[in-house]
Amino acid sequence: MGRILWLLGAGIVLFLVRIVLFKTGLIHMVKKWRRTIVDLFHVYQHYKVPEFNEVQENHLYRKVYTYLNSLSSIEDSDFTNLFTGKKSNEIVLRLDRNQVVGDEFLGARVCWTNGEDENGAKSFVLKIRIADKRRILGPYLQHIHTVADELEQRNTELKKLFINVKNKRWRSIPFNHPCTFDNIAMEMDLKNKVKSDLESFLKGKQYYNRLGRVWKRSYLLYGPSGTGKSSFVAAMANFLDYDVYDVDLSKVADDSDLKMLLLQTRGKSVIVIEDLDRLAKSTAVSVSGILNFTDSILTSCAADERIMVFTMTGKENIDPAMLRPGRVDVHIHFPLCDFTAFKTLANSYLGVKEHKLFPQVEGIFQNGASLSPAEIGELMIANRSSPTRALKYVINALQRDGNVRRSFLENGSRRSEDASSEMSGPLCGGGGGGGGGSSPGVKEFRKLYGLLRIKSSRKSESDSISCAKDEAGVRGELRVRDSPIGAGTVVQQVRESGAR
């Protein structure tokens, strides 16, 4: 009887001990002590996998990161980050810095530590028994490659937007911009030409390699703000299924840091540098330093299959040598809206193909008034419940713009007349040395100046896209007729010369 009571008491004690261990977390301390004691009887070797190899990304780091975050043992880490997944009810676990996660392979146990030093440099450290090293190290690393490739293949539809931060590092967020070539306001002819150019690039790996050239292509998008340049970049990225790198030049110290930053970009990406003409004047980075990277020897060290996009308001202040073929392959002008583009916007935003107010809008456009597609689009969005009201708001805005333009031209003409009336001397034909009034020579000069100004304004309002191709000595130009890229255009090929 006493033996039975003793066994019963021992069972109760063990049960209470088990409750204390599991309910208070002492079991985790016991496990740590056990691992520490076991470690005393084994010799370990450590392997470090840094995030960057000097200036370029270490691709093994990304594969290890993908692999470790797929392990179920990540739940046993002391600190784990929780994120929402692709679905709203999906929770994803991510290993936090300076945390340890265990793994087993071919009967051997290994440990990974997610480290980060005081300078922000990240790395993974693998701890493996020396007795197991020769047997499992090679196959284990190959296993990581295989699993990571499979996981990345499943997630290829998840594009990312990378933003540069200080210390020449990139940070990423999901890229889910809705703009595509299907819903962007663009004439079908132009859309097909752009898509054809991008498709040729996608299929051109062997062609570029045969020519001994880096597999990349560069675009220049220039025109006033609000004409659809950023939306066009998003449509390109969605069409190519590429990641996007948005370079903030204000966070780049100099040309050298910019090169290091661009060298860290991955393949299958669109690299965007916006407002190049404006930011280059207010930052330590030079325009030549930016554009030189596109055709320098360093380009061959970066990842293949990249699209580089530069945006600016105008090319007047940029040295033409900086925009030569090889540095910038395709030039696309984004001017203000015209009536053809307006009808495309009305169809997209309001679902209206014809309206009784269209003739009045067309007349205002013909008188020289114009707005950006973004300005017209915002008016249509705010009044989308009533197309008639939306069009009236657009008419009022266009009329105000036309009045401002006429006032500017009248004041400019009046000032030019006053200035010319004060000219005197033989070159002005004033005669008699005093010079009041305008001579016939000055009148002819003003008349010629007026004609030149009209031609210049017409030329600046035309839309053009030029493709400079030097692979086979061919240089072609495509000119878009009087409407913005972002608001619907018709492309007309006007010149193509060279070897055929």
DRENMAR-991642 format. One record per residue (C-alpha): residue number from 1; residue in one letter; x, y, z. Coordinates in steps of 0.1 Angstrom, whole numbers, plus 5000, padded with zeros to 4 digits. Layout:
[NUM,"A",[X,Y,Z]]
...
//
This chain:
[1,"M",[5000,5000,5000]]
[2,"G",[5028,5024,5008]]
[3,"R",[5045,5017,4975]]
[4,"I",[5013,5026,4957]]
[5,"L",[5010,5058,4976]]
[6,"W",[5046,5066,4968]]
[7,"L",[5041,5060,4931]]
[8,"L",[5009,5081,4932]]
[9,"G",[5028,5109,4949]]
[10,"A",[5057,5108,4924]]
[11,"G",[5032,5109,4895]]
[12,"I",[5015,5140,4910]]
[13,"V",[5049,5157,4915]]
[14,"L",[5059,5150,4879]]
[15,"F",[5026,5162,4867]]
[16,"L",[5030,5194,4887]]
[17,"V",[5066,5198,4874]]
[18,"R",[5054,5194,4838]]
[19,"I",[5027,5220,4844]]
[20,"V",[5052,5244,4859]]
[21,"L",[5077,5239,4831]]
[22,"F",[5052,5244,4802]]
[23,"K",[5030,5270,4818]]
[24,"T",[5058,5292,4830]]
[25,"G",[5081,5288,4801]]
[26,"L",[5108,5270,4821]]
[27,"I",[5108,5243,4794]]
[28,"H",[5124,5268,4770]]
[29,"M",[5151,5276,4795]]
[30,"V",[5158,5239,4800]]
[31,"K",[5161,5234,4762]]
[32,"K",[5186,5263,4760]]
[33,"W",[5207,5248,4789]]
[34,"R",[5206,5214,4772]]
[35,"R",[5218,5229,4739]]
[36,"T",[5245,5248,4757]]
[37,"I",[5258,5217,4775]]
[38,"V",[5257,5197,4742]]
[39,"D",[5277,5225,4725]]
[40,"L",[5304,5221,4751]]
[41,"F",[5311,5186,4737]]
[42,"H",[5311,5196,4700]]
[43,"V",[5333,5218,4679]]
[44,"Y",[5314,5241,4655]]
[45,"Q",[5324,5261,4624]]
[46,"H",[5307,5293,4613]]
[47,"Y",[5299,5305,4578]]
[48,"K",[5289,5341,4572]]
[49,"V",[5266,5351,4543]]
[50,"P",[5267,5389,4540]]
[51,"E",[5239,5408,4522]]
[52,"F",[5264,5426,4499]]
[53,"N",[5296,5415,4483]]
[54,"E",[5314,5448,4485]]
[55,"V",[5290,5469,4463]]
[56,"Q",[5268,5443,4446]]
[57,"E",[5241,5422,4462]]
[58,"N",[5250,5387,4473]]
[59,"H",[5224,5365,4457]]
[60,"L",[5230,5337,4482]]
[61,"Y",[5218,5360,4509]]
[62,"R",[5185,5365,4492]]
[63,"K",[5181,5327,4487]]
[64,"V",[5189,5320,4524]]
[65,"Y",[5164,5347,4534]]
[66,"T",[5137,5331,4513]]
[67,"Y",[5146,5296,4526]]
[68,"L",[5147,5304,4563]]
[69,"N",[5114,5323,4562]]
[70,"S",[5098,5291,4548]]
[71,"L",[5108,5269,4578]]
[72,"S",[5082,5259,4604]]
[73,"S",[5109,5262,4631]]
[74,"I",[5108,5300,4626]]
[75,"E",[5079,5299,4651]]
[76,"D",[5103,5288,4678]]
[77,"S",[5124,5319,4675]]
[78,"D",[5123,5343,4704]]
[79,"F",[5111,5372,4682]]
[80,"T",[5093,5368,4649]]
[81,"N",[5077,5394,4626]]
[82,"L",[5041,5389,4614]]
[83,"F",[5030,5403,4580]]
[84,"T",[4998,5399,4559]]
[85,"G",[5003,5377,4529]]
[86,"K",[4989,5378,4493]]
[87,"K",[4954,5371,4507]]
[88,"S",[4937,5393,4533]]
[89,"N",[4934,5364,4558]]
[90,"E",[4970,5351,4553]]
[91,"I",[4997,5357,4579]]
[92,"V",[5033,5354,4570]]
[93,"L",[5062,5350,4595]]
[94,"R",[5095,5367,4590]]
[95,"L",[5127,5362,4611]]
[96,"D",[5138,5393,4630]]
[97,"R",[5174,5405,4632]]
[98,"N",[5197,5389,4657]]
[99,"Q",[5174,5359,4661]]
[100,"V",[5183,5322,4658]]
[101,"V",[5164,5295,4638]]
[102,"G",[5173,5258,4637]]
[103,"D",[5171,5234,4608]]
[104,"E",[5178,5197,4602]]
[105,"F",[5193,5181,4571]]
[106,"L",[5203,5145,4566]]
[107,"G",[5201,5139,4604]]
[108,"A",[5224,5168,4613]]
[109,"R",[5213,5199,4631]]
[110,"V",[5224,5234,4621]]
[111,"C",[5216,5269,4633]]
[112,"W",[5212,5302,4615]]
[113,"T",[5215,5336,4631]]
[114,"N",[5201,5367,4614]]
[115,"G",[5227,5393,4623]]
[116,"E",[5230,5430,4618]]
[117,"D",[5260,5451,4629]]
[118,"E",[5262,5487,4642]]
[119,"N",[5265,5500,4606]]
[120,"G",[5233,5484,4595]]
[121,"A",[5251,5457,4574]]
[122,"K",[5230,5425,4574]]
[123,"S",[5242,5389,4572]]
[124,"F",[5233,5353,4580]]
[125,"V",[5256,5331,4600]]
[126,"L",[5255,5293,4597]]
[127,"K",[5267,5272,4626]]
[128,"I",[5274,5236,4618]]
[129,"R",[5293,5208,4635]]
[130,"I",[5327,5202,4621]]
[131,"A",[5320,5165,4623]]
[132,"D",[5290,5170,4599]]
[133,"K",[5306,5197,4577]]
[134,"R",[5321,5174,4550]]
[135,"R",[5290,5153,4548]]
[136,"I",[5262,5178,4546]]
[137,"L",[5276,5213,4538]]
[138,"G",[5276,5211,4500]]
[139,"P",[5243,5192,4497]]
[140,"Y",[5227,5215,4522]]
[141,"L",[5236,5247,4503]]
[142,"Q",[5223,5231,4471]]
[143,"H",[5191,5222,4489]]
[144,"I",[5187,5258,4499]]
[145,"H",[5192,5269,4463]]
[146,"T",[5166,5245,4451]]
[147,"V",[5139,5253,4477]]
[148,"A",[5145,5291,4473]]
[149,"D",[5142,5289,4435]]
[150,"E",[5109,5271,4438]]
[151,"L",[5095,5296,4463]]
[152,"E",[5107,5325,4442]]
[153,"Q",[5091,5309,4411]]
[154,"R",[5057,5309,4429]]
[155,"N",[5060,5345,4438]]
[156,"T",[5071,5359,4405]]
[157,"E",[5038,5377,4402]]
[158,"L",[5047,5399,4432]]
[159,"K",[5065,5429,4418]]
[160,"K",[5083,5453,4441]]
[161,"L",[5090,5490,4442]]
[162,"F",[5125,5498,4456]]
[163,"I",[5133,5531,4472]]
[164,"N",[5169,5542,4480]]
[165,"V",[5177,5552,4516]]
[166,"K",[5209,5565,4531]]
[167,"N",[5241,5544,4532]]
[168,"K",[5235,5533,4495]]
[169,"R",[5208,5508,4504]]
[170,"W",[5174,5499,4489]]
[171,"R",[5142,5493,4507]]
[172,"S",[5112,5476,4490]]
[173,"I",[5074,5476,4491]]
[174,"P",[5049,5457,4470]]
[175,"F",[5043,5474,4436]]
[176,"N",[5007,5472,4427]]
[177,"H",[5001,5503,4405]]
[178,"P",[4969,5497,4384]]
[179,"C",[4980,5515,4353]]
[180,"T",[4986,5492,4322]]
[181,"F",[4987,5496,4285]]
[182,"D",[4951,5484,4284]]
[183,"N",[4937,5512,4306]]
[184,"I",[4962,5540,4299]]
[185,"A",[4948,5568,4277]]
[186,"M",[4969,5563,4246]]
[187,"E",[4963,5559,4209]]
[188,"M",[4964,5523,4197]]
[189,"D",[4990,5530,4171]]
[190,"L",[5014,5545,4196]]
[191,"K",[5006,5518,4222]]
[192,"N",[5014,5490,4197]]
[193,"K",[5047,5507,4187]]
[194,"V",[5058,5510,4224]]
[195,"K",[5048,5474,4232]]
[196,"S",[5065,5462,4201]]
[197,"D",[5097,5479,4212]]
[198,"L",[5095,5464,4246]]
[199,"E",[5087,5429,4233]]
[200,"S",[5118,5431,4210]]
[201,"F",[5139,5440,4240]]
[202,"L",[5125,5410,4260]]
[203,"K",[5135,5386,4232]]
[204,"G",[5168,5403,4225]]
[205,"K",[5192,5385,4249]]
[206,"Q",[5210,5365,4223]]
[207,"Y",[5210,5394,4198]]
[208,"Y",[5226,5417,4223]]
[209,"N",[5252,5391,4234]]
[210,"R",[5261,5385,4197]]
[211,"L",[5267,5422,4193]]
[212,"G",[5288,5423,4225]]
[213,"R",[5264,5448,4241]]
[214,"V",[5249,5450,4275]]
[215,"W",[5212,5438,4275]]
[216,"K",[5196,5471,4285]]
[217,"R",[5175,5499,4269]]
[218,"S",[5170,5535,4280]]
[219,"Y",[5141,5559,4276]]
[220,"L",[5138,5597,4280]]
[221,"L",[5103,5610,4288]]
[222,"Y",[5101,5648,4287]]
[223,"G",[5073,5673,4289]]
[224,"P",[5053,5694,4314]]
[225,"S",[5041,5681,4347]]
[226,"G",[5009,5662,4347]]
[227,"T",[5012,5648,4311]]
[228,"G",[5013,5611,4321]]
[229,"K",[5050,5603,4324]]
[230,"S",[5048,5584,4357]]
[231,"S",[5017,5565,4346]]
[232,"F",[5036,5555,4315]]
[233,"V",[5065,5541,4336]]
[234,"A",[5040,5521,4357]]
[235,"A",[5024,5507,4325]]
[236,"M",[5058,5497,4312]]
[237,"A",[5067,5479,4345]]
[238,"N",[5033,5460,4345]]
[239,"F",[5037,5451,4308]]
[240,"L",[5073,5437,4314]]
[241,"D",[5064,5423,4348]]
[242,"Y",[5095,5440,4362]]
[243,"D",[5104,5455,4395]]
[244,"V",[5108,5492,4398]]
[245,"Y",[5137,5511,4413]]
[246,"D",[5128,5548,4420]]
[247,"V",[5161,5567,4425]]
[248,"D",[5159,5597,4448]]
[249,"L",[5189,5618,4439]]
[250,"S",[5185,5640,4470]]
[251,"K",[5197,5610,4491]]
[252,"V",[5227,5603,4469]]
[253,"A",[5260,5620,4480]]
[254,"D",[5279,5621,4447]]
[255,"D",[5284,5604,4413]]
[256,"S",[5304,5576,4429]]
[257,"D",[5276,5567,4454]]
[258,"L",[5251,5567,4426]]
[259,"K",[5272,5541,4407]]
[260,"M",[5274,5519,4438]]
[261,"L",[5236,5522,4442]]
[262,"L",[5229,5513,4406]]
[263,"L",[5252,5484,4408]]
[264,"Q",[5231,5469,4435]]
[265,"T",[5200,5468,4413]]
[266,"R",[5187,5434,4400]]
[267,"G",[5179,5423,4366]]
[268,"K",[5144,5424,4352]]
[269,"S",[5138,5459,4365]]
[270,"V",[5129,5494,4355]]
[271,"I",[5152,5520,4370]]
[272,"V",[5136,5554,4371]]
[273,"I",[5152,5588,4377]]
[274,"E",[5126,5615,4377]]
[275,"D",[5129,5653,4372]]
[276,"L",[5164,5649,4360]]
[277,"D",[5168,5685,4348]]
[278,"R",[5155,5699,4380]]
[279,"L",[5171,5676,4406]]
[280,"A",[5205,5676,4390]]
[281,"K",[5208,5713,4397]]
[282,"S",[5200,5709,4434]]
[283,"T",[5219,5678,4443]]
[284,"A",[5256,5667,4443]]
[285,"V",[5250,5644,4414]]
[286,"S",[5257,5656,4378]]
[287,"V",[5237,5648,4347]]
[288,"S",[5268,5635,4330]]
[289,"G",[5274,5612,4360]]
[290,"I",[5239,5598,4357]]
[291,"L",[5239,5593,4319]]
[292,"N",[5275,5581,4318]]
[293,"F",[5265,5551,4338]]
[294,"T",[5242,5539,4310]]
[295,"D",[5270,5533,4286]]
[296,"S",[5301,5530,4308]]
[297,"I",[5321,5499,4315]]
[298,"L",[5304,5496,4349]]
[299,"T",[5271,5488,4332]]
[300,"S",[5285,5454,4322]]
[301,"C",[5291,5447,4359]]
[302,"A",[5254,5453,4368]]
[303,"A",[5225,5429,4361]]
[304,"D",[5213,5423,4325]]
[305,"E",[5178,5429,4313]]
[306,"R",[5172,5464,4326]]
[307,"I",[5152,5493,4314]]
[308,"M",[5164,5528,4324]]
[309,"V",[5139,5557,4323]]
[310,"F",[5147,5593,4327]]
[311,"T",[5121,5621,4330]]
[312,"M",[5125,5658,4327]]
[313,"T",[5104,5688,4317]]
[314,"G",[5125,5698,4287]]
[315,"K",[5158,5690,4269]]
[316,"E",[5168,5727,4263]]
[317,"N",[5192,5728,4293]]
[318,"I",[5208,5694,4287]]
[319,"D",[5239,5690,4265]]
[320,"P",[5228,5670,4234]]
[321,"A",[5259,5649,4238]]
[322,"M",[5245,5636,4270]]
[323,"L",[5214,5623,4252]]
[324,"R",[5231,5606,4223]]
[325,"P",[5222,5571,4211]]
[326,"G",[5237,5545,4234]]
[327,"R",[5230,5566,4264]]
[328,"V",[5194,5573,4256]]
[329,"D",[5178,5550,4230]]
[330,"V",[5142,5563,4228]]
[331,"H",[5130,5599,4233]]
[332,"I",[5093,5604,4240]]
[333,"H",[5077,5639,4243]]
[334,"F",[5047,5644,4265]]
[335,"P",[5031,5678,4256]]
[336,"L",[4999,5693,4270]]
[337,"C",[4964,5681,4259]]
[338,"D",[4947,5688,4226]]
[339,"F",[4912,5681,4214]]
[340,"T",[4920,5645,4202]]
[341,"A",[4935,5637,4236]]
[342,"F",[4906,5654,4253]]
[343,"K",[4881,5630,4235]]
[344,"T",[4901,5600,4246]]
[345,"L",[4900,5613,4282]]
[346,"A",[4863,5620,4281]]
[347,"N",[4857,5584,4268]]
[348,"S",[4879,5569,4296]]
[349,"Y",[4868,5591,4325]]
[350,"L",[4832,5598,4316]]
[351,"G",[4822,5571,4291]]
[352,"V",[4813,5598,4266]]
[353,"K",[4823,5595,4230]]
[354,"E",[4802,5624,4216]]
[355,"H",[4785,5654,4233]]
[356,"K",[4769,5686,4223]]
[357,"L",[4796,5706,4241]]
[358,"F",[4824,5690,4221]]
[359,"P",[4823,5716,4193]]
[360,"Q",[4828,5744,4219]]
[361,"V",[4857,5725,4235]]
[362,"E",[4873,5720,4201]]
[363,"G",[4870,5757,4193]]
[364,"I",[4887,5767,4225]]
[365,"F",[4916,5743,4218]]
[366,"Q",[4919,5758,4183]]
[367,"N",[4923,5792,4199]]
[368,"G",[4954,5780,4217]]
[369,"A",[4941,5771,4251]]
[370,"S",[4954,5739,4267]]
[371,"L",[4957,5720,4300]]
[372,"S",[4976,5690,4311]]
[373,"P",[4958,5656,4310]]
[374,"A",[4961,5654,4348]]
[375,"E",[4943,5687,4352]]
[376,"I",[4915,5677,4328]]
[377,"G",[4913,5642,4344]]
[378,"E",[4909,5656,4379]]
[379,"L",[4880,5678,4368]]
[380,"M",[4863,5648,4352]]
[381,"I",[4868,5626,4382]]
[382,"A",[4853,5652,4406]]
[383,"N",[4822,5655,4383]]
[384,"R",[4820,5620,4369]]
[385,"S",[4784,5617,4380]]
[386,"S",[4774,5644,4355]]
[387,"P",[4793,5644,4322]]
[388,"T",[4777,5677,4312]]
[389,"R",[4788,5694,4344]]
[390,"A",[4823,5679,4340]]
[391,"L",[4826,5693,4305]]
[392,"K",[4814,5727,4316]]
[393,"Y",[4841,5728,4343]]
[394,"V",[4867,5718,4317]]
[395,"I",[4855,5746,4294]]
[396,"N",[4858,5772,4321]]
[397,"A",[4893,5760,4330]]
[398,"L",[4903,5761,4293]]
[399,"Q",[4888,5796,4289]]
[400,"R",[4908,5809,4319]]
[401,"D",[4940,5794,4304]]
[402,"G",[4932,5810,4270]]
[403,"N",[4927,5844,4287]]
[404,"V",[4960,5841,4305]]
[405,"R",[4978,5831,4273]]
[406,"R",[4963,5861,4254]]
[407,"S",[4972,5885,4281]]
[408,"F",[5007,5872,4282]]
[409,"L",[5011,5875,4244]]
[410,"E",[4996,5910,4243]]
[411,"N",[5019,5923,4271]]
[412,"G",[5049,5907,4255]]
[413,"S",[5040,5923,4221]]
[414,"R",[5035,5957,4238]]
[415,"R",[5069,5955,4255]]
[416,"S",[5086,5945,4223]]
[417,"E",[5071,5975,4205]]
[418,"D",[5082,5999,4233]]
[419,"A",[5117,5984,4232]]
[420,"S",[5120,5987,4195]]
[421,"S",[5108,6023,4195]]
[422,"E",[5137,6032,4217]]
[423,"M",[5163,6017,4194]]
[424,"S",[5184,6041,4173]]
[425,"G",[5215,6042,4152]]
[426,"P",[5226,6029,4118]]
[427,"L",[5218,5992,4126]]
[428,"C",[5182,6001,4135]]
[429,"G",[5178,6024,4105]]
[430,"G",[5167,6053,4128]]
[431,"G",[5184,6080,4107]]
[432,"G",[5192,6115,4120]]
[433,"G",[5207,6101,4152]]
[434,"G",[5177,6108,4174]]
[435,"G",[5155,6079,4169]]
[436,"G",[5119,6081,4179]]
[437,"G",[5095,6057,4162]]
[438,"S",[5101,6025,4143]]
[439,"S",[5120,6023,4110]]
[440,"P",[5109,6000,4082]]
[441,"G",[5139,5978,4091]]
[442,"V",[5127,5974,4127]]
[443,"K",[5091,5966,4115]]
[444,"E",[5104,5939,4092]]
[445,"F",[5125,5925,4120]]
[446,"R",[5095,5924,4143]]
[447,"K",[5074,5908,4116]]
[448,"L",[5101,5881,4111]]
[449,"Y",[5104,5876,4149]]
[450,"G",[5066,5871,4151]]
[451,"L",[5067,5844,4124]]
[452,"L",[5095,5827,4141]]
[453,"R",[5077,5828,4174]]
[454,"I",[5046,5813,4159]]
[455,"K",[5066,5785,4143]]
[456,"S",[5085,5778,4175]]
[457,"S",[5053,5776,4195]]
[458,"R",[5037,5752,4170]]
[459,"K",[5068,5731,4171]]
[460,"S",[5069,5730,4209]]
[461,"E",[5033,5719,4210]]
[462,"S",[5038,5689,4187]]
[463,"D",[5044,5655,4201]]
[464,"S",[5074,5635,4189]]
[465,"I",[5090,5602,4197]]
[466,"S",[5124,5595,4182]]
[467,"C",[5140,5561,4183]]
[468,"A",[5178,5562,4179]]
[469,"K",[5192,5528,4170]]
[470,"D",[5228,5523,4163]]
[471,"E",[5230,5485,4164]]
[472,"A",[5230,5483,4126]]
[473,"G",[5237,5519,4117]]
[474,"V",[5200,5527,4115]]
[475,"R",[5185,5559,4129]]
[476,"G",[5147,5563,4128]]
[477,"E",[5124,5590,4141]]
[478,"L",[5088,5587,4150]]
[479,"R",[5067,5619,4154]]
[480,"V",[5035,5619,4173]]
[481,"R",[5009,5643,4161]]
[482,"D",[4998,5671,4185]]
[483,"S",[4987,5651,4216]]
[484,"P",[5002,5638,4248]]
[485,"I",[5014,5603,4253]]
[486,"G",[4993,5600,4284]]
[487,"A",[4961,5611,4268]]
[488,"G",[4959,5594,4234]]
[489,"T",[4979,5600,4203]]
[490,"V",[4985,5590,4167]]
[491,"V",[5020,5581,4157]]
[492,"Q",[5032,5590,4123]]
[493,"Q",[5066,5578,4109]]
[494,"V",[5082,5608,4092]]
[495,"R",[5118,5597,4086]]
[496,"E",[5139,5566,4085]]
[497,"S",[5173,5565,4069]]
[498,"G",[5205,5544,4071]]
[499,"A",[5214,5509,4062]]
[500,"R",[5185,5486,4053]]
//
